C-alpha cells in the first residue's frame, strides 16, 4: 500500500514536544459556514481496504495521542474537553461508531472490549492504553517495534484475530475560513508478521471537531467501501 504525504498538522504531531493534549467537543462552539471535507490541494487519502477484511475480526486500539495547533487553545469549543481521558474516550467512540457503520462486514472489536480482555488477563496482557501505539504515526515505520509488537501479538491472540486498526494520532488545525481541520493517522498492523500493511492520513474539515473527525473517517472509508 502506498504511504500518504504528510500534512503540516501531522508533521507537527510527529515533532511537537512537549505534546499539548486536547480533546474533542461533543457539541459545537461558534456557528460557522460548513467547510468542505477536502480540497483539490489536499494530498490523496489512502482508502481503508475494508473489502479485504470482510469476515475478519479486527481490533481497534485506543487512541493515545490527540494534539491541537496552539492557535486553537482559546477556542471556546475546547473549553470543557481539555482533560486528556475525556478527549481520548470521545475520539475512541467516534472512530468505533464510524467504522462499525461504514464497514459492518468486518467484526470490529472496540477499545472498551480490549480493556475488558486486558483486565481479565492481568499479568498476561498489557494495558491497551499503555502499549505505545502512537509510535506508529511515524510514516517510515514499516515493522512494528518491540515491546509494542509482542504486546499486540498477545492482545490479538485473546481477541481472536491477527489484524489491528491503530488510530496512531489525531491533530487539529485552524482553517482560513474559521473552520477546523482534523488529520487522522491510521494504521493497519499485522500482529503475526509484525508489519504495517496499510497506513493513511485521513483529512476532514468541519465547524466543530466532531464534524471534522467524522469527515476524516468518511474520507478514509467512503460508503462505497474500501478496495
C-alpha positions, -999 to 999 in steps of 0.1 A, spaced: 0 0 0 12 35 -8 22 58 21 3 92 20 20 126 20 24 141 55 3 172 62 16 201 82 -6 191 112 7 155 111 43 168 109 35 189 140 23 157 158 55 139 150 78 165 163 58 185 189 75 183 223 60 185 249 27 174 234 -3 196 240 -31 171 247 -66 184 239 -100 168 233 -130 167 211 -161 187 220 -194 168 220 -212 198 207 -203 228 185 -189 261 196 -195 292 175 -215 288 143 -196 289 110 -204 281 75 -198 244 68 -164 236 54 -157 212 26 -144 178 36 -115 180 12 -100 204 -14 -80 198 -46 -49 210 -27 -51 181 -2 -29 151 -7 -48 119 -18 -62 98 10 -54 61 10 -87 43 14 -91 17 41 -93 -17 22 -124 -28 41 -133 -54 15 -101 -73 22 -111 -75 58 -146 -90 52 -154 -116 78 -123 -110 98 -120 -99 134 -102 -66 136 -93 -49 169 -95 -11 172 -67 0 195 -74 30 218 -63 64 206 -35 77 228 -24 109 211 -46 140 204 -30 173 198 -40 207 185 -24 237 169 -17 263 197 -39 288 179 -69 267 188 -63 267 226 -85 297 231 -114 283 210 -145 280 232 -153 247 216 -123 231 235 -131 246 269 -146 215 286 -125 190 267 -90 197 278 -90 167 302 -70 140 284 -90 110 293 -123 125 283 -107 135 250 -94 101 242 -127 84 251 -146 107 228 -122 100 199 -125 62 205 -163 65 203 -163 85 171 -139 61 154 -156 30 166 -191 42 155 -177 54 122 -160 21 113 -190 -1 125 -215 19 105 -194 22 73 -179 -13 73 -204 -37 90 -189 -66 71 -159 -65 94 -161 -78 130 -147 -48 149 -135 -52 185 -137 -17 201 -113 -3 226 -136 -9 256 -137 -46 248 -99 -47 246 -97 -31 280 -120 -58 295 -98 -85 280 -67 -69 295 -83 -67 329 -94 -103 328 -59 -114 318 -40 -91 341 -4 -101 341 -6 -116 306 -19 -87 285 -6 -52 285 -29 -23 292 -42 -13 257 -39 23 266 -2 20 276 12 -1 247 29 28 229 9 25 197 13 62 189 48 55 177 32 40 145 24 76 134 59 77 120 55 75 82 86 54 77 78 27 103 70 -5 84 79 -30 111 62 -28 145 89 -22 171 91 -41 204 77 -41 230 46 -29 211 49 -59 187 49 -85 214 21 -67 233 0 -66 202 6 -102 194 -6 -113 228 -36 -90 227 -48 -103 193 -43 -139 204 -70 -132 230 -92 -110 208 -93 -138 181 -77 -121 151 -45 -110 136 -51 -75 123 -54 -44 144 -65 -9 133 -44 16 151 -55 52 153 -20 64 158 -26 102 162 -51 129 157 -42 165 151 -64 196 148 -55 228 129 -73 260 121 -85 268 86 -87 303 70 -125 303 68 -127 298 106 -134 261 104 -111 234 117 -92 205 101 -87 171 116 -57 150 104 -63 114 115 -33 90 112 -45 54 108 -25 21 105 -34 -15 99 -10 -37 118 -5 -75 113 2 -89 148 16 -122 134 41 -108 109 48 -76 129 44 -55 98 24 -23 90 3 -34 60 -15 -1 53 -14 35 65 -32 67 57 -36 102 69 -73 110 66 -83 146 64 -116 162 74 -130 196 80 -160 208 99 -174 236 120 -167 215 152 -140 189 160 -166 162 159 -177 171 124 -140 173 113 -133 138 127 -164 123 111 -154 139 78 -119 123 81 -135 89 88 -158 93 58 -127 102 36 -108 71 45 -138 48 45 -164 61 20 -198 43 19 -189 26 -13 -163 7 6 -125 1 5 -106 -17 -22 
